[in-house]
């Protein structure tokens, strides 16, 4: 997304804008017209406080301290000698200050910069709605912090997802007060020093401002939104990996046809089938006749005689189906020549290929449902209490300052639980395709582990599948929903919480492993595709020379010349020779070819065993950088 500035008004923030601000560091601006509403709520709150109206979180304590009304002065001031550590400002200011400083107690490694920036954008946007009581000056300070490049240090763990993300948002806000820590230009600094470096001064909080800053769903929403952006890319990349694998299998496209999916029109399924069809456009591998596809045979010194074939690392072959074995299959052999090679004589592929629209599509639907929830939350007010300064007919403060539960993260938590369960599903079907490519019992005529291995010394891609299997297992064991385990807090005043912050964080972390599994499938599929194309084109070149007997030598069970079936065999081999000679070059779909070219620009075909750690690291980085497809 290429924009110079994102205008925040509390009502129109999109996921794309959030990602641009978080990951491309696009600055934000505050909508001036909306700031008038912000100030209206702050002025209203100040007026009510001056009138002595009791208001939760303003003139009362928080959580289980809500029944404690603040007095006109500190009781400790009456002690002999006064308050030994008397804070600056009034009790009301001290309440807000203490709320931030005592709640910033998260542990663990700091969130990445993009997550913290997204938290800041979300917090600013929700406060722009004008229902939180924050002052315009404080809101401008928060926007200046974001635009200056100061990134508060927010440890990952400590939110239970209600009342919102109190602890992590306190780490976010404490830097505004000159406390905590922050990153600036890659350096970790005390919060006060970071502010000084960018020319900002610490602020003092007024009525309800601490509560406005730390009571909301910004952490879980930030991690969820960024996770969904990544998952959207990985869904497309998984489709690409599946298309490359289907091309490498010389598979069948019938299960992708639009009229098929019109009969069960789940949106994600329909979209996935259409996307993969597009990726396979111009493929000459999918749906090719069975008899044209040879199977792999190990290389031997006498495998090839033509100079242009001497460098090949494989041999090819077919089996002939004699006439006495065609009974009951006459219709099939009237369409296809009686040779068995690398494509099995069956009208359907394995589930990992044939049911890919249903599986990928179901994950797309989980993603779409989560997007619906996140899009609402991006422009929602999620702190407490909510301020309605213009409420008509209000007689009491409780009708204009209303305690509610918008900070509760369960809508987000359950949506991310759905996504969390979907991630191992997408990884699992990718690993199954990878496994099918390397297993000679299932890879439709490709070499075992995608290597020639004529001397028995090569492992090829054998252990790549091990890594994918380990990742899938790890993802599966992490997919249990956090949202089903509520642990009450604040002396049971907050007796049901969402754990949505953990849920969204888990999803964001799990996407790294998902991307690695998909990368490993692409790595393996590229090798398989090279073999499939090379084998098919070697057969085509052999046939183009017009020597049907050279092609007949590739048939394992060819009858002897004095055998009764030889004349029929010879005629049918000549038909196979003509059929191969008449077809053009075999190649994958246009989009698959482009992705294959990207991979081959960084990783060469592996004709013999070599160290693969660099290859694996490279392909994983390519996927994470969104450089493939």
C-alpha positions in Angstrom: 0.0 0.0 0.0 1.6 3.3 -1.1 0.3 6.3 0.9 2.0 9.3 2.3 -0.1 9.6 5.5 -3.0 7.8 7.1 -5.8 10.0 8.6 -7.3 8.6 11.8 -10.9 9.6 12.6 -12.0 6.7 14.7 -14.3 5.3 12.1 -12.5 4.4 8.9 -9.3 2.6 9.7 -8.8 -0.4 7.5 -6.5 -3.5 7.9 -4.5 -2.4 4.9 -3.9 1.1 6.5 -2.9 -0.5 9.8 -0.4 -2.8 8.1 1.0 0.1 6.2 1.5 2.1 9.4 2.9 -0.8 11.3 5.1 -2.4 8.7 5.9 0.4 6.2 6.0 3.1 8.9 3.5 5.3 7.2 2.9 8.3 9.5 -0.6 9.1 10.9 -2.5 12.3 11.1 -5.4 13.1 13.4 -8.7 14.3 11.8 -9.1 17.8 13.0 -12.9 17.8 12.9 -13.1 14.7 15.0 -10.7 16.2 17.6 -13.5 18.6 18.5 -15.5 15.6 19.7 -12.5 14.3 21.6 -12.2 17.6 23.4 -16.0 17.8 24.0 -15.8 14.5 26.0 -12.8 15.7 28.0 -14.4 19.0 28.8 -17.6 17.2 29.9 -15.7 14.9 32.2 -13.8 17.8 33.8 -17.1 19.6 34.4 -18.6 16.6 36.1 -15.6 16.1 38.3 -15.7 19.8 39.4 -19.3 19.3 40.4 -18.3 16.4 42.6 -20.1 13.6 40.6 -18.7 10.1 41.6 -17.4 8.5 38.4 -15.8 5.0 38.0 -12.1 5.2 37.3 -12.1 9.0 37.7 -13.1 9.6 41.3 -13.1 5.9 42.3 -10.5 3.2 42.3 -10.3 0.5 39.6 -11.5 -3.1 39.5 -12.2 -4.4 43.0 -11.3 -0.9 44.3 -14.3 0.6 42.5 -16.1 1.0 45.8 -13.4 3.4 47.1 -14.2 7.1 46.5 -11.3 9.4 46.3 -11.1 12.2 49.0 -10.3 15.8 48.6 -6.7 15.2 49.9 -4.3 12.4 50.8 -5.0 10.9 54.2 -1.3 10.4 54.7 -0.8 14.1 54.5 -2.2 14.2 58.0 0.6 12.0 59.4 3.2 13.8 61.6 5.8 15.0 59.2 3.5 14.7 56.2 3.6 12.1 53.3 7.2 10.9 53.1 6.9 10.3 49.3 4.2 12.7 48.3 3.5 12.5 44.6 3.1 15.6 42.5 -0.4 16.7 41.5 -3.8 15.8 42.8 -5.2 12.5 44.0 -7.1 12.3 40.7 -3.9 12.7 38.7 -2.1 10.3 41.0 -4.8 7.7 40.4 -4.2 7.8 36.6 -0.5 7.9 36.9 -0.4 4.9 39.3 -2.8 3.0 37.0 -0.1 3.0 34.3 3.0 2.5 36.4 1.6 -0.4 38.5 0.0 -2.2 35.5 3.2 -2.3 33.3 4.2 -5.7 34.6 4.5 -7.9 31.5 7.3 -10.5 31.0 9.0 -12.2 28.1 10.7 -10.9 25.0 9.5 -7.6 23.6 7.0 -7.6 20.8 8.3 -6.8 17.3 8.3 -3.2 16.2 5.4 -3.8 13.8 3.1 -5.1 16.6 3.8 -2.2 18.9 3.3 0.3 16.1 0.0 -1.4 15.2 -1.0 -1.2 18.9 -0.3 2.6 18.9 -2.3 3.2 15.7 -5.3 1.2 17.1 -5.2 3.0 20.4 -5.1 6.4 18.8 -7.9 5.5 16.4 -10.3 4.2 19.1 -9.6 7.3 21.3 -10.5 9.5 18.3 -14.1 8.4 18.6 -14.6 10.9 21.4 -16.1 8.5 24.0 -13.0 8.0 26.3 -12.5 11.4 27.9 -8.9 11.8 26.8 -7.6 15.3 26.1 -6.6 16.4 22.6 -3.1 17.3 23.8 -2.6 13.8 25.2 -3.8 12.2 22.0 -1.5 14.4 19.9 1.4 13.3 22.2 0.5 9.7 21.5 0.5 10.3 17.7 3.8 12.2 17.9 5.3 9.2 19.8 4.3 7.0 16.9 5.4 9.3 14.1 8.8 10.0 15.8 9.8 6.4 15.5 9.9 5.7 19.2 8.7 2.2 19.9 7.8 1.4 23.5 9.2 -1.9 24.8 6.2 -4.1 25.4 6.9 -7.6 26.7 4.8 -10.2 25.1 3.1 -11.9 28.0 0.8 -10.5 30.7 -2.6 -9.8 29.2 -5.7 -11.9 30.0 -7.8 -10.1 27.4 -10.2 -8.4 29.9 -10.2 -5.7 31.1 -8.7 -5.4 27.7 -4.9 -5.6 27.4 -4.2 -3.7 30.6 -0.6 -4.7 31.2 0.8 -4.4 27.7 -1.0 -1.2 27.0 0.5 0.2 30.2 3.9 -0.5 28.8 2.8 1.3 25.7 1.6 4.4 27.7 4.3 4.5 30.4 6.8 5.9 27.9 4.6 8.9 27.4 5.0 9.6 31.1 8.8 9.4 30.8 9.0 5.9 32.3 9.6 2.4 31.0 11.8 1.6 28.0 11.7 2.2 24.3 13.5 1.3 21.1 14.7 4.2 19.0 16.7 3.6 15.8 17.5 0.1 17.0 18.7 1.1 20.4 17.0 0.2 23.6 16.7 3.2 25.9 15.0 4.4 29.1 11.7 6.0 28.1 12.6 9.5 29.2 15.8 9.4 27.1 13.9 8.2 24.0 11.5 11.1 24.4 14.3 13.5 24.7 16.0 12.2 21.6 13.0 13.1 19.5 12.2 16.3 21.2 9.1 15.2 23.1 8.4 16.0 26.8 6.7 13.6 29.3 3.1 14.3 29.9 0.9 14.4 33.1 -2.3 12.5 32.9 -5.7 14.1 33.6 -9.1 12.6 34.4 -9.6 9.0 33.2 -6.6 9.3 30.8 -4.7 6.4 32.3 -7.8 4.3 31.9 -8.3 5.5 28.3 -4.8 4.6 27.5 -4.6 1.1 28.9 -8.1 -0.3 28.9 -8.8 -1.8 25.5 -8.1 -4.6 23.1 -5.1 -3.1 21.1 -2.6 -5.8 21.7 -4.8 -8.7 20.7 -6.2 -6.7 17.8 -2.7 -5.6 16.6 -1.4 -9.2 16.6 -4.5 -10.5 15.1 -4.6 -8.0 12.3 -0.9 -8.5 11.4 -1.4 -12.3 11.6 -4.4 -12.1 9.1 -2.3 -10.0 6.7 0.4 -12.7 6.8 -2.1 -15.5 6.5 -3.7 -14.0 3.5 -0.4 -14.1 1.7 0.3 -17.6 2.9 -3.0 -18.8 1.6 -2.1 -17.6 -1.8 1.3 -19.1 -1.5 -0.1 -22.4 -0.4 -2.3 -22.4 -3.5 0.8 -21.7 -5.6 2.7 -24.6 -3.9 -0.3 -26.9 -4.6 -0.4 -25.8 -8.2 3.3 -26.5 -8.7 2.8 -29.9 -7.1 -0.1 -30.7 -9.3 1.9 -29.7 -12.4 4.8 -31.9 -11.1 2.4 -34.8 -10.8 1.0 -34.2 -14.3 -2.3 -34.3 -12.3 -5.9 -33.8 -13.1 -7.8 -30.6 -13.2 -11.4 -31.9 -13.1 -11.7 -31.3 -9.3 -11.0 -27.6 -9.9 -13.8 -27.0 -12.5 -16.2 -24.1 -11.7 -19.3 -26.2 -12.3 -18.1 -28.6 -9.7 -17.8 -26.0 -7.0 -21.1 -24.3 -8.0 -22.7 -27.4 -6.4 -21.1 -26.7 -3.0 -20.4 -23.0 -3.1 -18.5 -22.3 0.1 -16.8 -19.0 -0.7 -13.3 -20.0 0.2 -13.6 -23.2 -1.7 -14.8 -21.4 -4.8 -12.1 -18.8 -4.6 -9.4 -21.4 -4.1 -10.4 -23.5 -7.0 -10.5 -20.5 -9.2 -7.1 -19.3 -8.0 -5.5 -22.6 -8.7 -7.1 -22.8 -12.1 -5.6 -19.4 -12.9 -2.2 -20.5 -11.6 -2.3 -23.5 -14.0 -3.2 -21.4 -17.1 -1.2 -22.6 -20.1 0.0 -25.8 -18.3 0.8 -28.6 -20.7 1.4 -31.0 -17.8 -2.0 -31.1 -16.2 -4.5 -33.5 -17.9 -1.9 -34.9 -20.4 -2.8 -38.4 -21.7 -1.7 -41.2 -19.5 0.3 -43.0 -22.1 2.6 -40.0 -22.8 4.0 -39.9 -19.2 7.0 -42.2 -18.7 8.2 -43.3 -15.3 11.6 -42.8 -13.8 14.2 -45.5 -14.2 17.7 -45.3 -12.7 20.4 -44.1 -15.1 22.7 -46.7 -16.7 25.7 -46.2 -19.0 23.7 -47.4 -22.0 20.5 -45.4 -21.2 21.0 -42.7 -23.9 22.9 -42.7 -27.1 22.2 -39.2 -28.5 24.8 -36.6 -27.5 22.1 -34.1 -26.3 20.9 -36.7 -23.8 24.2 -37.8 -22.4 24.0 -35.4 -19.5 20.7 -36.8 -18.3 20.8 -38.3 -14.8 17.9 -40.7 -15.3 16.4 -43.2 -17.6 12.7 -43.5 -18.5 10.3 -46.4 -19.2 6.8 -47.8 -19.7 5.1 -51.1 -19.4 3.0 -52.4 -22.3 -0.5 -53.7 -21.6 -1.0 -56.9 -23.8 -4.3 -57.4 -25.5 -5.3 -60.3 -23.2 -5.1 -57.9 -20.2 -7.4 -55.3 -21.7 -10.7 -57.1 -21.2 -13.4 -54.9 -19.8 -11.2 -51.8 -20.4 -11.8 -51.6 -24.2 -13.3 -48.1 -23.9 -10.3 -46.8 -22.0 -7.8 -48.2 -24.5 -9.8 -46.8 -27.4 -8.9 -43.3 -26.0 -5.4 -44.0 -24.6 -2.6 -46.2 -25.9 -1.9 -49.3 -23.8 1.2 -48.2 -22.0 1.6 -47.7 -18.3 4.2 -45.1 -17.3 4.3 -42.5 -14.5 0.6 -41.5 -14.5 -1.7 -44.0 -12.9 -4.7 -45.2 -14.9 -7.4 -43.6 -12.7 -9.7 -40.7 -13.0 -8.8 -39.0 -9.7 -5.8 -37.8 -7.7 -5.1 -38.3 -4.0 -7.0 -36.2 -1.5 -4.1 -33.8 -0.9 -4.5 -32.7 -4.5 -8.2 -33.4 -5.3 -9.6 -32.0 -2.1 -7.2 -29.1 -1.9 -10.0 -26.5 -2.8 -12.1 -27.9 0.1 -9.2 -27.8 2.6 -7.5 -24.5 1.5 -11.0 -23.0 1.1 -12.1 -23.9 4.6 -9.0 -22.2 5.9 -9.9 -19.2 3.7 -13.3 -19.1 5.3 -11.8 -19.1 8.8 -9.6 -16.2 7.7 -12.5 -14.3 6.2 -14.6 -14.8 9.4 -11.7 -13.4 11.5 -11.3 -10.5 9.1 -15.0 -9.6 9.6 -14.4 -9.5 13.4 -11.2 -7.6 13.2 -12.6 -5.0 10.7 -15.4 -4.1 13.2 -12.9 -4.0 16.1 -10.5 -1.6 14.3 -13.1 1.2 14.6 -14.6 0.2 17.9 -14.4 1.9 21.3 -13.1 -0.6 23.8 -12.3 1.2 27.0 -14.5 1.7 30.1 -16.4 3.6 31.2 -17.9 5.0 28.0 -18.7 8.7 27.9 -21.8 10.1 26.1 -21.6 13.9 26.7 -24.4 14.6 24.3 -26.9 12.0 25.6 -30.4 13.5 25.3 -32.6 13.7 28.4 -29.8 12.5 30.8 -30.5 13.4 34.4 -27.8 11.4 36.2 -24.1 10.9 35.6 -24.7 7.1 35.2 -26.6 7.9 32.0 -23.7 9.7 30.4 -20.7 7.8 31.9 -21.7 4.2 31.4 -19.7 1.2 32.7 -19.9 -1.6 30.1 -17.7 -4.4 28.8 -16.4 -3.5 25.4 -12.9 -4.2 26.7 -13.7 -8.0 26.8 -11.8 -9.7 24.1 -14.0 -12.7 23.5 -15.1 -11.8 20.0 -11.5 -11.6 19.0 -10.4 -14.6 21.0 -13.0 -17.0 19.4 -12.3 -15.7 15.9 -8.6 -16.3 16.4 -9.3 -19.7 18.0 -10.9 -20.6 14.6 -7.8 -19.4 12.7 -5.5 -21.2 15.2 -7.2 -24.5 14.5 -7.0 -23.9 10.7 -3.3 -23.2 10.6 -2.2 -26.9 11.2 -4.8 -28.0 8.6 -3.1 -25.9 5.9 0.3 -27.1 7.0 -0.7 -30.7 7.2 -2.1 -30.9 3.6 1.0 -29.2 2.4 3.2 -31.7 4.1 1.1 -34.6 2.6 1.7 -33.2 -0.9 5.4 -33.0 -0.1 5.5 -36.5 1.2 3.6 -37.8 -1.9 6.3 -36.2 -4.1 9.2 -38.0 -2.4 7.6 -41.4 -1.8 8.1 -43.7 -4.9 4.9 -45.6 -3.9 2.8 -42.5 -4.4 4.7 -40.0 -6.6 3.5 -41.3 -10.0 6.7 -42.3 -11.6 9.1 -39.8 -10.1 12.4 -41.0 -8.6 12.4 -42.0 -4.9 13.2 -38.9 -2.8 13.6 -37.0 -6.1 17.2 -38.1 -6.8 18.7 -40.5 -9.3 20.7 -42.4 -6.7 22.2 -45.0 -9.1 25.0 -45.6 -6.7 22.8 -45.9 -3.6 24.6 -43.0 -1.8 22.0 -40.2 -2.1 19.2 -39.3 0.3 17.8 -36.6 -1.9 14.8 -34.8 -0.3 14.1 -37.6 2.2 14.8 -35.5 5.3 13.0 -32.4 4.0 9.8 -34.3 4.7 11.0 -35.0 8.2 11.3 -31.3 8.9 7.9 -30.6 7.5 6.4 -33.4 9.6 8.1 -32.0 12.8 6.6 -28.6 12.0 3.1 -29.9 11.4 3.2 -31.8 14.7 4.5 -28.7 16.5 1.6 -26.6 15.0 -0.9 -29.2 15.9 0.1 -29.3 19.6 -0.1 -25.5 19.8 -3.6 -25.3 18.2 -5.5 -25.8 21.4 -7.7 -22.7 22.0 -6.6 -20.4 24.8 -10.1 -18.9 24.9 -11.7 -21.8 26.7 -9.6 -21.3 29.8 -10.7 -18.3 31.8 -8.6 -17.5 35.0 -10.5 -14.8 37.1 -8.5 -11.7 38.1 -8.7 -8.6 40.3 -10.0 -10.5 43.4 -12.8 -12.0 41.3 -14.2 -8.6 40.2 -13.1 -9.6 36.8 -14.3 -13.1 37.0 -14.4 -14.1 33.3 -11.6 -13.1 30.9 -11.0 -13.9 27.2 -7.3 -14.8 27.0 -7.6 -13.3 23.5 -4.1 -11.8 23.8 -2.5 -15.2 24.1 -4.7 -16.5 21.3 -3.7 -13.8 18.8 -0.1 -14.0 19.8 0.0 -17.8 19.3 -1.5 -17.4 15.8 1.1 -14.8 14.8 3.9 -17.0 16.1 2.5 -20.1 14.4 2.5 -18.5 11.0 6.3 -18.6 10.9 6.1 -22.4 11.0 3.3 -22.5 8.5 5.4 -20.4 6.1 8.3 -22.9 6.5 6.1 -25.9 5.7 4.8 -24.2 2.5 8.4 -23.1 1.6 9.5 -26.8 1.9 6.7 -27.9 -0.4 7.8 -25.3 -3.0 11.4 -26.4 -2.6 10.4 -30.0 -3.2 7.9 -29.3 -5.9 10.4 -27.4 -7.9 12.7 -30.4 -7.9 9.9 -32.7 -8.8 8.7 -30.4 -11.6 12.2 -30.3 -13.1 12.3 -34.1 -13.1 8.8 -34.4 -14.6 9.5 -31.9 -17.4 12.9 -33.4 -18.1 11.5 -36.9 -18.3 8.6 -35.9 -20.6 10.8 -33.8 -22.9 13.4 -36.6 -23.1 10.7 -38.9 -24.2 9.5 -36.3 -26.8 13.0 -35.9 -28.2 13.5 -39.6 -28.4 10.3 -39.9 -30.4 11.1 -37.0 -32.6 14.1 -38.8 -34.0 11.6 -41.2 -35.6 13.3 -44.4 -34.3 10.4 -46.3 -32.8 12.7 -49.2 -31.9 14.7 -46.9 -29.6 11.4 -46.0 -27.9 10.5 -49.7 -27.8 13.7 -50.4 -25.9 12.3 -48.2 -23.1 9.3 -50.6 -22.6 10.2 -53.0 -19.8 8.0 -56.0 -20.9 8.3 -55.7 -24.6 7.6 -59.1 -26.4 10.4 -60.7 -28.4 10.3 -60.2 -32.2 9.2 -63.9 -32.6 6.3 -63.5 -30.2 2.8 -63.6 -31.4 2.0 -60.2 -29.9 5.1 -58.5 -31.3 3.3 -57.1 -34.4 0.6 -55.5 -32.3 3.2 -54.2 -29.9 5.3 -52.7 -32.7 2.3 -50.9 -34.2 1.3 -49.5 -30.8 4.8 -48.3 -30.0 4.8 -46.6 -33.4 1.6 -44.8 -32.4 3.2 -43.8 -29.1 6.2 -42.5 -31.0 4.0 -40.4 -33.3 2.0 -39.1 -30.4 5.0 -38.0 -28.5 6.7 -36.5 -31.6 3.6 -34.4 -32.3 3.2 -32.7 -28.9 5.1 -29.5 -28.1 7.4 -28.7 -25.2 6.0 -29.8 -21.8 5.8 -27.0 -19.3 4.0 -25.9 -16.2 1.3 -23.1 -15.9 2.5 -19.6 -16.5 2.3 -18.5 -12.8 3.9 -21.7 -11.7 6.8 -21.2 -14.2 7.4 -17.7 -12.8 7.5 -18.9 -9.3 9.8 -21.8 -10.4 12.1 -19.2 -12.1 12.3 -17.3 -8.8 13.3 -20.4 -6.9 15.8 -21.4 -9.5 17.3 -17.9 -9.4 18.4 -18.7 -5.9 18.5 -22.5 -5.6 19.8 -24.8 -8.3 18.4 -28.2 -9.2 19.9 -30.9 -7.1 21.3 -33.6 -9.4 23.3 -35.2 -6.6 23.3 -34.9 -2.9 24.7 -31.7 -1.5 24.5 -29.7 1.7 20.8 -28.5 1.8 20.8 -26.2 4.9 21.5 -23.2 2.7 18.8 -24.2 0.3 16.2 -24.6 3.1 17.2 -21.3 4.7 17.0 -19.5 1.3 13.5 -20.9 0.4 12.2 -20.0 3.8 13.5 -16.5 3.5 12.0 -16.1 0.0 8.6 -17.1 1.3 8.8 -14.9 4.4 9.9 -11.9 2.2 7.0 -12.6 -0.1 9.4 -12.9 -3.0 7.7 -16.0 -4.5 4.5 -15.7 -6.6 
